[in-house]
Each structure stands twice: as C-alpha cells, then as structure tokens.
Amino acid sequence: MTRPVGPAPVGPDVTRRRLLRGIGAGALGLAALPLAGCALEAAHAAGDSETPEDELTFLISNLDGGWVPSKSAISSYEANVWQQLTDKLVHTDEKGTITPWIAESWDVASDSTEFTLHLKDGVTFSDGTALDADAVVANLDVWAKGRPDAGIAKVGLFPGSTYDGAEALDERTVHVRFTAPSLSFLPTLGYHGCLLLSPESVARSLGEQSDLAHQIGSGPFVLDSWAASDHVTLVRREDYDWAPPVLGRGGAAALRKLTFKVLPDDTLRASAARAHQSDVSYNVNPQVLDSFTEAGFTIEVPRYLGFTHGFRVRTNVAPFDDVRVRRAISRGIDRDEILRTVFTKDWESATSWLQSSVPEAEDHSDLFPFDPDSAAQLLDDAGWTGRSDDGYRTKDGTELAFTLYPTPYLTGSVPEAELISQQLGRLGIRVATQKIDVAGYSGKVEDNPDQGLAEVTRSFVDAGTVAGVITADGEDWFALEDSDERLVDLAGQVAGTADRTERAGVIDELSQHVLEQAYFIPLEQNVQRIYVQTPELSGITFNAVAIPSYHAATKTGSGSDGEGADA
Amino acid sequence: MIALKRIAQAVLVIALAYVLVFLVLAAIPGDPVSAQLENPQAGYSEAEKAQIRSFYGLDKPVLVQLLLSIGNALRGDLGISLATSAPVSTTIAEAIPSTLTLAATAMVFALLIALVLGFASQSLGESRLGGLVRSLPTVFLSTPNFLIGLVLIQVFAVQLGAFSIIDPETAGSTAFAALTLAIPVSAQIAQVFITALDTTSALDHTEVAISRGLAPVRVFARHLLRPSLLPTVTVCGLVVGELLGGSLITETIFGRAGIGTVVQKAVTSQDVPVLQAAVVLSAAVFVGVNLVIDLVLPLLDPRLRAPREAS
C-alpha cells in the first residue's frame, strides 16, 4: 500500500503529450472499427460495384403487402415479383389484345356465356406437378369466389357474380360457364390477379400463403430466398419452355438471377443507381427523375388500360349538383401547366375519361378544354357572383369552396392538387388540399358521401367495367341513383351486349355523355408505375396493367470489365 | 419482496402499453384490411368486403376485439398481421437479429466513445482542448440521428464506396449504421460519466494518487473509473430506450429490416396485432434491462448492500 515517494512529479507538458497519444490511439481504434468492416466487405465484394451481366437488381420502396395472391397480386409493388414467378392463361398487352399463353386457344359460345380453353401440353409447376385442366379449375374457382371462410378474397375484377362453374373435360380442356354474357372473362385472365398457382398452394391457409416459399408457380423464375422488408431473390427455371409467344423468346429466361431489393428511401435509390449498384429503380417521385436521367438511366412510364387520372363527381353534393359548376371546374384546370410543372415530358394529357390505349376509347378532349373565360361565365350564370372578404365567389352568403384529398395511390398527386387549387383560385373558387395516407383514404374520400370530388386511379382490362361503376347497384360513382335515364340505358346496353364491336359504339356514346355532363373531370393519362432502367437493359415487355416481364430481358456489356473500380 | 414488487410493476407497464396501443389505433379510422379491399384497383363488391372483414373480426365492437386479442395473447397466440397475413410471431422473430446486432454494436461503440471522452476530459483538465472535449456530448446529443446517418451514407457509401447501400446487413453497412446510433447514445453516457469522474477526481484519495506521481492512465483506471461506474451503469439502462427508439430511425435510413422497420410499417398501415407485439417486446426489454441493472448495482457498490430495516 505505502510506496516510497517517487521522483519529482512529471511536468504537465509530458503528461499532456502522453495523454494526447492515448487519446489519439483511442480515436484511431474507434475509427478503425467501421473501416475494418469495410475492408472485410471489400474483400468479399471485389469487383462488385456493378451487377453481373446475367443478373438483374431491382430496387423497390417496399414489398409490404405480403404474399397472399388475392391481397398483393394487384399491388403496384408485389405484382412485379408475381409476374416473374407465375404464368397466366392468356397474355393481355398494353392495347388490350389477347394472345395465347398457357391457354393455346379458346372457343366462345355465340352469347358469350360459355368458354372452352385448350391448354398447352407439358406445362408443369416448379414442384413438378402438372399444370392441367384440374389445376386450372382450382384456380378459376378461387379467382371467381375466393374462400371467404378462410379470409381469402376473390380476384376483384373477375366476373365472379355471374360465374357458374368450370369443369375439366379432359387433361387439357376446361369448360367455363357464366349466367350472363361475359366479354370481360378472356381479357381478365391476363389481369394481374389471375396468377396460376399449384392446387396445393391455392388450398393453403391464409397464414401459410403469406410465405412466398409456399407459392408454387409455373413461371420462368423460381424463388431462391426472401426476407420480409428486405429482398426477394429469384433464379431462372432451366426447364421453362412455355413463355407467351408475344415475348419473343422460347426456352428458359436469358437472365440467371433477379434480385428485388427493398430500399424505402427515394434519394437512396437514386444514389444506389448512380453508384451502379442496381439496374432498375421502381416508382420514384417525378421530381427526382432528373437525377436519374443525369445518371444515364432510361425512364419507362408504361400506361395501363383503365380510367385516366381524374375526379369523379358526386352530383348529390353541393355545389357539384349544378352542371355549370362542374363544367367550370373542368374548364378552369390548365392540364398543360400540370404536365409542365408536376410531371415530365413522359406524361400526356387525358383525351377522355378512358386511357387513350383502351381499344374503345376515342379522343374527346374537345369536351373539356382549358377555357378560364367561359368557366368564369358559367360560374356567373350559376349565380356565384358575390365576393367574400378573401376575394372568393359567393352565392347567398355561401363561399364557393371545397377540399381536395390527393390520392395516396399516385406519385405526384400532392403537388398536382396544390396546383389545381391555385388554378381554381384564379377563378374565385377556394380549394383546400389535405394529404391523407392509404389507411385513412377510403373512409375520408372513397366512402364519404359528403366528399364531392374523389380522385380515380383505376385500371381494368375490359372496358365493360364502365357499366359497373356508374349504376346504382354497382359503385354509383356519380351518386346519381339511376336518375340519369340515358346513362342507365347505355350502361345496361354495355352490360348486356355479347358483341364486342357493337359494344364499343355504346361505350363511346356513354363516354361522351359522362364528359358532357362533367360527371368525370379528366386530368392526365394515368401513369402509376415509373421504371428507371439502365440503358443496357432490353427485351422487357409490359402487359395490360403496366407490369414488366423479365423472361426475355437481356443486359448488354457496359464496356466495363467488371473489375471493382477504386473509389 | 422488493423484486416481486418490481416484477409486478413491470408486468403492469407492459399490459398498459398493450391496451393503450390497441385503443389508440382503434380510435383512428382505417385498417390495412379495409385499405386493401378499398384499393381502387381491386373492384370488390360491398358483400365481398363484408365477408373478408368479418373473417378478421373487424366487424365486432372494439372492446370485444380487445378482449379477444388479450385472451389469444395470454394463450401465446399473437395472431396474424393484418397487412401481410404472416403470423405476428414470425414477423417479430425474423426482425430481432438485425436489431439486436445493430443495438449491441452501437452500445459497444457508445461505451468506447464515452470512455475515450471521459479519459480525455480528465487528462486534459481545464485546458481549451479539455473544454472542447467536455462540450462534445452536448454537440452529439443535439445533432439529429438521421442527419448523421445521411452524412455517413453520402460520404462513405456514395462518394467513397466504402459500404454497400443496397445490402444493409453487411459488416461495413452495419458498422456505419451502429455508429449513427451510437453517437447520440454515447453522449448521454459520457455526460453522466464525465460528471461522475469530476466528482471522484476532486476527492482526497485521487488527489493523493496524482500527487504521488502515478501515471495518468493508472490513476484513471484505479482511482477514477470504478467509483464513476455506478451512475454510468444506471444511465446505460436508461439509454436502452434511446437505442430502441433510435434504431427505428437508423433502420429506416439504412434500409435495415429490423424491429424499427416493422414498427414503422405497422404504424403507417395501422397493423394492430404487429404493433402490439412490438410495443410489448420493447417495453419488456426496457423494463427487463433496468431490472437487471438494479440487481447488479449492489455488486458494484457495497454501500447499496446495506441491510434494510423491515418497516
């Protein structure tokens, strides 16, 4: 304990120096920890700065919908994975044209209530079971009716209410019956919900279906591994040989491996792209597209068949019960300014309430021109001639005002709503905007009978859908409760017609009526999916609902020899 | 006796957290099942929507749902996620390793940083450099966690290519994520540590040791460190909360699939079963760690072992 007293205490400068050395060593040690990690990583990933030529890395903000097909097959996100894992009975392209896939051919009864599908021979699921008529019947039953007792929903747009059953006539022939003409049946088979899965997968419980490893498809890729909120890795199925001819490639896929990597942050996806750590980045905000373009990427904005982006108007909510007000709003919106300000040159203005790629769609943009003078005149005629203290129009002491809730289903909808608010403000209409997330949107807007304007972002594979959304026993989009007899008559004709050409004329008549009455106020051609791709990628085919197939996709060498470049 | 009371308190805290989360989420309109059914792409009829909602029990009154949920939880059945249909236990279990790795690494970093700062504060004393060292914890504490993370990503991943952005579970990415989380956590520990060191160094026995010319490192290790550990260990228990909360932000920024990410997604989609499980787990960890620390402290300090008079 007691020690002889040592030499004179050390001078402070010496101590200081010794100490500084100590601190320096400590700080270095700390700094070395992450660096050591990096060194390890660099050792693992030498030459990994770019993805190999036969692999594709796809960055996506989320894959949070789970893997129950009835839940996530229609999702903008998971659908990208499903399309590579599974096949469909037919292929429906971006113009609505139906071509063979697993069904090589089909016969349709003259009244469009019965269909016979002839299946391709020798198709198997990745577990070796046959994709035969029985397997197709099992899938059709679930698409049409779901399994409500097991919590499994039907495929939304499948004509389930008139589905009367399907039977296997032999191993390769399926007979399907409906109780009413069902022109939508064939195109819907190419819709994202109609994925062919093995009978075993289809019969599983909801909890089991949430594990992607339990989803056995027959597609060009099979699951290698997946982790929730992290990644899905698919590898090529070597014995695959039944791609739809329209993709232009027989046999197995060109790419060996697809990695879907979850990266929630927009700017991080841009950074990863610039660092060449990815080949495709999905759904970035239009505002950051420029940074990708600067990085040399190509922008793909495939459009799906469906309605244009726009407002459906509940005509029983004031002030929208007056057709003059509806028309004024439609003419007060400067769509060109929206395209210039919010979007890029890849977007186009709407020409009807249907996307211009829909076969039955005609150009009716003359029915909703940008014309602020006539809009102001319409509002004057409708009696909105007073002015409030803030300068907005009034009528009998009431201000002309409403709120917009930008749809959470579309990137860019928030700045778009803000711009529309400014444009209508110039006309003397007070428009507030309020952002709502997906969870609250249905209650606040979709199902709220007091909300006059609701944004529409809806795809369909068959234009017959228009009959269902406007009638009282359907979705009654415009809250007319069948009071518009002409509309009821036209909708009935659309639903009951078994001839496609005849039906197209009726659909066009109906569309003109909807636009003239300003029941629907179109904005721009709906782009819900934005793919930012490396220019080395080619051979990608987008289907009717703007989802890509990577079966025929190839990557050309970028000229780099794949050696890891030192930073 | 004391321990039993502590454990009862802990259980009560966890139970309250469970009920509170349920009621708060029930009060907010919307749920992931309805959101999926209402998705404009889906085109379900009202009857079809009602069938599915009733399968999930979402058509029952809120209190009935709560009682059912408590009953199932007590039987060990945490239910399935409303968003993904995956079993909640699986969802949580798969996320734990990532968060555990991150938090443990961050804790080690935080302790090292605090130790270095503490040592420097004592050896530099009242000099200008010493003042700088003493002000560092405040700087660390007031720098937002996400800012540190974004700067690290920008400099080390984007500019220098030192770690992978798209593969956040690699050693390098984990180290930088842990550093992001460690900096504010280390500040809390360092503040308490430095104060304790200052108190100790002003005591007579330390003065004596220094005057006898012992090397500073030995003075620090033998005379300063151990007495200062007591408040420092206590604060370590409290920063567990910071670690859990900070991991949410750090995981989101670095794209790590851990508990923080699970919580964030469950909140935005109002996925009640998952959120309840995650909250209960976090509460249990926090309460548990502090319980352990309370039991460990007497081992560090004999004075805490004084026999209590039964009142």
HADDOCK unambig.tbl for C-alpha pairs under 7 A between the chains (distance, minus, plus):
assign (segid A and resid 5 and name CA) (segid B and resid 212 and name CA) 6.49 0.50 0.50
assign (segid A and resid 6 and name CA) (segid B and resid 212 and name CA) 6.96 0.50 0.50
assign (segid A and resid 6 and name CA) (segid B and resid 213 and name CA) 7.00 0.50 0.50
assign (segid A and resid 9 and name CA) (segid B and resid 213 and name CA) 5.12 0.50 0.50
assign (segid A and resid 10 and name CA) (segid B and resid 213 and name CA) 6.86 0.50 0.50
assign (segid A and resid 16 and name CA) (segid B and resid 124 and name CA) 6.98 0.50 0.50
assign (segid A and resid 19 and name CA) (segid B and resid 123 and name CA) 6.45 0.50 0.50
assign (segid A and resid 23 and name CA) (segid B and resid 116 and name CA) 6.64 0.50 0.50
assign (segid A and resid 23 and name CA) (segid B and resid 120 and name CA) 6.48 0.50 0.50
assign (segid A and resid 26 and name CA) (segid B and resid 116 and name CA) 6.37 0.50 0.50
assign (segid A and resid 34 and name CA) (segid B and resid 172 and name CA) 5.97 0.50 0.50
assign (segid A and resid 34 and name CA) (segid B and resid 175 and name CA) 4.92 0.50 0.50
assign (segid A and resid 34 and name CA) (segid B and resid 176 and name CA) 6.20 0.50 0.50
assign (segid A and resid 37 and name CA) (segid B and resid 171 and name CA) 5.04 0.50 0.50
assign (segid A and resid 37 and name CA) (segid B and resid 172 and name CA) 4.31 0.50 0.50
assign (segid A and resid 37 and name CA) (segid B and resid 175 and name CA) 6.62 0.50 0.50
assign (segid A and resid 38 and name CA) (segid B and resid 162 and name CA) 5.86 0.50 0.50
assign (segid A and resid 38 and name CA) (segid B and resid 163 and name CA) 5.99 0.50 0.50
assign (segid A and resid 38 and name CA) (segid B and resid 171 and name CA) 6.93 0.50 0.50
assign (segid A and resid 38 and name CA) (segid B and resid 172 and name CA) 4.41 0.50 0.50
assign (segid A and resid 41 and name CA) (segid B and resid 171 and name CA) 6.61 0.50 0.50
assign (segid A and resid 41 and name CA) (segid B and resid 172 and name CA) 6.20 0.50 0.50
assign (segid A and resid 64 and name CA) (segid B and resid 84 and name CA) 6.78 0.50 0.50
assign (segid A and resid 65 and name CA) (segid B and resid 83 and name CA) 6.08 0.50 0.50
assign (segid A and resid 65 and name CA) (segid B and resid 84 and name CA) 5.25 0.50 0.50
assign (segid A and resid 66 and name CA) (segid B and resid 83 and name CA) 6.96 0.50 0.50
assign (segid A and resid 66 and name CA) (segid B and resid 84 and name CA) 3.91 0.50 0.50
assign (segid A and resid 66 and name CA) (segid B and resid 85 and name CA) 6.73 0.50 0.50
assign (segid A and resid 67 and name CA) (segid B and resid 84 and name CA) 6.88 0.50 0.50
assign (segid A and resid 71 and name CA) (segid B and resid 36 and name CA) 6.90 0.50 0.50
assign (segid A and resid 74 and name CA) (segid B and resid 41 and name CA) 6.94 0.50 0.50
assign (segid A and resid 148 and name CA) (segid B and resid 51 and name CA) 5.90 0.50 0.50
assign (segid A and resid 148 and name CA) (segid B and resid 52 and name CA) 5.84 0.50 0.50
assign (segid A and resid 149 and name CA) (segid B and resid 55 and name CA) 6.62 0.50 0.50
assign (segid A and resid 151 and name CA) (segid B and resid 52 and name CA) 5.36 0.50 0.50
assign (segid A and resid 151 and name CA) (segid B and resid 55 and name CA) 5.38 0.50 0.50
assign (segid A and resid 153 and name CA) (segid B and resid 52 and name CA) 6.69 0.50 0.50
assign (segid A and resid 156 and name CA) (segid B and resid 42 and name CA) 4.59 0.50 0.50
assign (segid A and resid 156 and name CA) (segid B and resid 43 and name CA) 4.71 0.50 0.50
assign (segid A and resid 156 and name CA) (segid B and resid 44 and name CA) 4.99 0.50 0.50
assign (segid A and resid 157 and name CA) (segid B and resid 42 and name CA) 6.52 0.50 0.50
assign (segid A and resid 157 and name CA) (segid B and resid 43 and name CA) 5.57 0.50 0.50
assign (segid A and resid 206 and name CA) (segid B and resid 85 and name CA) 6.33 0.50 0.50
assign (segid A and resid 207 and name CA) (segid B and resid 80 and name CA) 6.98 0.50 0.50
assign (segid A and resid 207 and name CA) (segid B and resid 85 and name CA) 5.48 0.50 0.50
assign (segid A and resid 207 and name CA) (segid B and resid 86 and name CA) 5.27 0.50 0.50
assign (segid A and resid 207 and name CA) (segid B and resid 87 and name CA) 6.19 0.50 0.50
assign (segid A and resid 210 and name CA) (segid B and resid 84 and name CA) 6.34 0.50 0.50
assign (segid A and resid 210 and name CA) (segid B and resid 85 and name CA) 5.57 0.50 0.50
assign (segid A and resid 210 and name CA) (segid B and resid 86 and name CA) 5.04 0.50 0.50
assign (segid A and resid 229 and name CA) (segid B and resid 257 and name CA) 5.57 0.50 0.50
assign (segid A and resid 230 and name CA) (segid B and resid 257 and name CA) 5.74 0.50 0.50
assign (segid A and resid 263 and name CA) (segid B and resid 166 and name CA) 6.99 0.50 0.50
assign (segid A and resid 263 and name CA) (segid B and resid 255 and name CA) 5.57 0.50 0.50
assign (segid A and resid 264 and name CA) (segid B and resid 255 and name CA) 6.46 0.50 0.50
assign (segid A and resid 271 and name CA) (segid B and resid 158 and name CA) 6.48 0.50 0.50
assign (segid A and resid 272 and name CA) (segid B and resid 165 and name CA) 6.24 0.50 0.50
assign (segid A and resid 272 and name CA) (segid B and resid 166 and name CA) 6.81 0.50 0.50
assign (segid A and resid 275 and name CA) (segid B and resid 158 and name CA) 6.62 0.50 0.50
assign (segid A and resid 438 and name CA) (segid B and resid 35 and name CA) 6.39 0.50 0.50
assign (segid A and resid 439 and name CA) (segid B and resid 30 and name CA) 5.01 0.50 0.50
assign (segid A and resid 439 and name CA) (segid B and resid 31 and name CA) 5.66 0.50 0.50
assign (segid A and resid 439 and name CA) (segid B and resid 32 and name CA) 6.17 0.50 0.50
assign (segid A and resid 439 and name CA) (segid B and resid 35 and name CA) 5.41 0.50 0.50
assign (segid A and resid 439 and name CA) (segid B and resid 269 and name CA) 5.88 0.50 0.50
assign (segid A and resid 440 and name CA) (segid B and resid 29 and name CA) 6.03 0.50 0.50
assign (segid A and resid 440 and name CA) (segid B and resid 30 and name CA) 5.02 0.50 0.50
assign (segid A and resid 442 and name CA) (segid B and resid 35 and name CA) 6.65 0.50 0.50
assign (segid A and resid 442 and name CA) (segid B and resid 38 and name CA) 6.21 0.50 0.50
assign (segid A and resid 443 and name CA) (segid B and resid 29 and name CA) 6.93 0.50 0.50
assign (segid A and resid 443 and name CA) (segid B and resid 30 and name CA) 6.68 0.50 0.50
assign (segid A and resid 457 and name CA) (segid B and resid 40 and name CA) 6.60 0.50 0.50
assign (segid A and resid 458 and name CA) (segid B and resid 40 and name CA) 5.47 0.50 0.50
assign (segid A and resid 458 and name CA) (segid B and resid 41 and name CA) 5.18 0.50 0.50
assign (segid A and resid 459 and name CA) (segid B and resid 41 and name CA) 5.89 0.50 0.50
assign (segid A and resid 567 and name CA) (segid B and resid 160 and name CA) 5.28 0.50 0.50
assign (segid A and resid 567 and name CA) (segid B and resid 161 and name CA) 6.01 0.50 0.50
